[in-house]
Amino acid sequence: MKGYKVLSPLRHNGERYYLGDFLSESAITEKESARLLKLGIVTSVIKEDAIVTPTVKDLDETNVLEEEPIEKTLDLNFELDELKDGAKQQGLEWKGNISKSNIIALIVENDKTAYFLDQLED
């Protein structure tokens, strides 16, 4: 069965998907799958009797799947308000209004990513 293996936790259409989960081709549209593939959140696979086999085009030159940067994971899985609230709970402070990219950078710089990743593992 053709489909996609999740390489990074994500929320899609109200569902949570975790590292290693399998999405069948029918679970997402062609446009959505193209976007997720481009972002490196999923990889094309063929599932055979509970075995997930990466397709050759999804492996890099060293045959190792690339990991997604933490910034991209935070950006895709959290809204700005969620990031701000979590950052405040972790003791981070900033002056005035802050953009989503800047709050993500602040979280990463202060090594507070574990708090957010733990929320994705629920």
Backbone hydrogen bonds in HBPLUS format (Angstrom, degrees):
<---DONOR---> <-ACCEPTOR-->    atom                        ^
c    i                          cat <-CA-CA->   ^        H-A-AA   ^      H-
h    n   atom  resd res      DA  || num        DHA   H-A  angle D-A-AA Bond
n    s   type  num  typ     dist DA aas  dist angle  dist       angle   num
A0047-LYS N   A0001-MET O   2.73 MM  46  5.05 171.1  1.73 152.0 149.9     1
A0003-GLY N   A0045-VAL O   3.03 MM  42  5.53 148.6  2.13 160.2 155.7     2
A0045-VAL N   A0003-GLY O   3.03 MM  42  5.53 166.1  2.05 131.0 132.4     3
A0004-TYR N   A0023-LEU O   2.70 MM  19  4.99 150.1  1.79 147.0 157.0     4
A0023-LEU N   A0004-TYR O   2.73 MM  19  4.99 164.8  1.75 153.8 158.9     5
A0005-LYS N   A0043-THR O   2.84 MM  38  5.30 157.9  1.89 153.4 158.5     6
A0043-THR N   A0005-LYS O   2.95 MM  38  5.30 141.6  2.10 139.4 151.5     7
A0006-VAL N   A0021-ASP O   2.88 MM  15  5.29 160.8  1.91 154.0 159.3     8
A0020-GLY N   A0006-VAL O   2.78 MM  14  5.13 176.8  1.78 149.4 148.3     9
A0007-LEU N   A0041-ILE O   2.70 MM  34  5.18 168.9  1.71 149.0 150.2    10
A0010-LEU N   A0017-TYR O   2.93 MM   7  5.34 157.9  1.98 146.1 152.2    11
A0017-TYR N   A0010-LEU O   2.79 MM   7  5.34 165.2  1.81 167.0 169.2    12
A0012-HIS N   A0015-GLU O   2.82 MM   3  5.32 157.9  1.87 153.4 159.8    13
A0015-GLU N   A0012-HIS O   3.02 MM   3  5.32 164.1  2.05 115.3 120.2    14
A0021-ASP N   A0018-TYR O   2.90 MM   3  5.59 166.3  1.92 147.2 148.6    15
A0027-ALA N   A0024-SER O   2.93 MM   3  5.36 158.4  1.98 114.6 121.6    16
A0033-SER N   A0029-THR O   2.90 MM   4  6.12 162.5  1.93 152.5 157.6    17
A0034-ALA N   A0030-GLU O   2.99 MM   4  6.13 154.7  2.06 143.6 150.3    18
A0035-ARG N   A0031-LYS O   3.10 MM   4  6.36 156.0  2.16 145.7 151.7    19
A0036-LEU N   A0032-GLU O   2.95 MM   4  6.22 166.6  1.97 155.4 158.6    20
A0037-LEU N   A0033-SER O   2.88 MM   4  5.98 155.9  1.93 148.3 155.2    21
A0038-LYS N   A0034-ALA O   2.95 MM   4  6.08 158.1  2.00 143.8 150.0    22
A0039-LEU N   A0035-ARG O   2.98 MM   4  6.22 152.5  2.06 148.7 155.9    23
A0041-ILE N   A0036-LEU O   2.98 MM   5  5.30 152.2  2.05 161.6 160.8    24
A0040-GLY N   A0037-LEU O   3.05 MM   3  5.02 144.6  2.18  97.0 107.9    25
A0055-THR N   A0044-SER O   3.25 MM  11  6.04 159.2  2.29 153.4 147.5    26
A0046-ILE N   A0053-THR O   3.18 MM   7  5.48 156.2  2.24 143.0 149.0    27
A0053-THR N   A0046-ILE O   3.15 MM   7  5.48 169.5  2.16 142.4 145.7    28
A0048-GLU N   A0051-ILE O   2.82 MM   3  5.11 162.6  1.85 154.3 155.7    29
A0051-ILE N   A0048-GLU O   2.90 MM   3  5.11 148.9  1.99 110.7 121.0    30
A0058-ASP N   A0055-THR O   3.03 MM   3  5.66 154.1  2.10 118.1 125.7    31
A0059-LEU N   A0056-VAL O   3.20 MM   3  5.65 169.4  2.22 116.6 119.7    32
A0063-ASN N   A0060-ASP O   2.93 MM   3  5.13 162.4  1.96 118.0 120.8    33
A0072-LYS N   A0069-PRO O   3.09 MM   3  5.53 125.9  2.39 107.7 119.5    34
A0073-THR N   A0069-PRO O   3.32 MM   4  6.74 155.0  2.39 147.2 154.2    35
A0074-LEU N   A0070-ILE O   2.95 MM   4  6.24 163.9  1.98 157.8 160.9    36
A0075-ASP N   A0071-GLU O   2.95 MM   4  6.11 160.3  1.99 146.8 152.8    37
A0076-LEU N   A0072-LYS O   2.96 MM   4  6.09 159.1  2.00 150.0 154.5    38
A0077-ASN N   A0073-THR O   3.09 MM   4  6.07 145.8  2.22 145.2 153.5    39
A0078-PHE N   A0074-LEU O   3.09 MM   4  5.74 135.7  2.30 148.5 152.5    40
A0083-LEU N   A0079-GLU O   3.05 MM   4  6.37 156.5  2.11 154.1 160.9    41
A0084-LYS N   A0080-LEU O   2.89 MM   4  6.19 159.8  1.93 155.3 161.1    42
A0085-ASP N   A0081-ASP O   2.94 MM   4  6.09 168.7  1.95 150.3 153.4    43
A0086-GLY N   A0082-GLU O   2.98 MM   4  6.07 165.0  2.01 145.9 150.7    44
A0087-ALA N   A0083-LEU O   2.87 MM   4  5.96 156.3  1.92 146.3 153.4    45
A0088-LYS N   A0084-LYS O   2.96 MM   4  6.18 158.1  2.01 151.3 156.7    46
A0089-GLN N   A0085-ASP O   3.01 MM   4  6.27 157.4  2.06 148.0 154.4    47
A0090-GLN N   A0086-GLY O   3.03 MM   4  6.27 131.5  2.27 138.5 151.3    48
A0090-GLN N   A0087-ALA O   3.12 MM   3  5.02 131.0  2.37  92.3 105.7    49
A0092-LEU N   A0087-ALA O   2.94 MM   5  5.34 160.1  1.98 155.8 149.2    50
A0091-GLY N   A0088-LYS O   2.97 MM   3  5.07 160.8  2.00 108.7 112.6    51
A0103-ILE N   A0099-SER O   2.95 MM   4  6.23 155.3  2.01 153.0 159.6    52
A0104-ILE N   A0100-LYS O   3.01 MM   4  6.18 157.2  2.06 149.2 155.5    53
A0105-ALA N   A0101-SER O   3.02 MM   4  6.20 155.8  2.08 139.8 146.5    54
A0106-LEU N   A0102-ASN O   2.92 MM   4  6.12 153.3  2.00 143.0 150.2    55
A0107-ILE N   A0103-ILE O   2.95 MM   4  6.16 155.9  2.01 146.1 152.1    56
A0108-VAL N   A0104-ILE O   2.96 MM   4  6.21 163.4  1.99 154.0 158.0    57
A0109-GLU N   A0105-ALA O   2.85 MM   4  5.97 167.0  1.87 152.0 156.2    58
A0110-ASN N   A0106-LEU O   3.11 MM   4  6.18 147.3  2.22 141.9 149.3    59
A0112-LYS N   A0107-ILE O   3.02 MM   5  5.25 175.5  2.03 156.0 156.5    60
A0111-ASP N   A0108-VAL O   3.05 MM   3  5.04 162.7  2.08 109.0 111.8    61
A0116-PHE N   A0113-THR O   3.03 MM   3  5.40 121.6  2.38 106.9 120.4    62
A0117-LEU N   A0113-THR O   2.96 MM   4  6.24 164.1  1.99 159.9 165.2    63
A0118-ASP N   A0114-ALA O   2.90 MM   4  5.97 152.2  1.98 149.8 156.1    64
A0119-GLN N   A0116-PHE O   3.10 MM   3  5.21 128.4  2.38  97.6 110.7    65
A0120-LEU N   A0117-LEU O   3.09 MM   3  5.15 130.1  2.35  96.8 109.9    66
A0121-GLU N   A0118-ASP O   3.25 MM   3  5.27 144.6  2.39  97.5 107.3    67
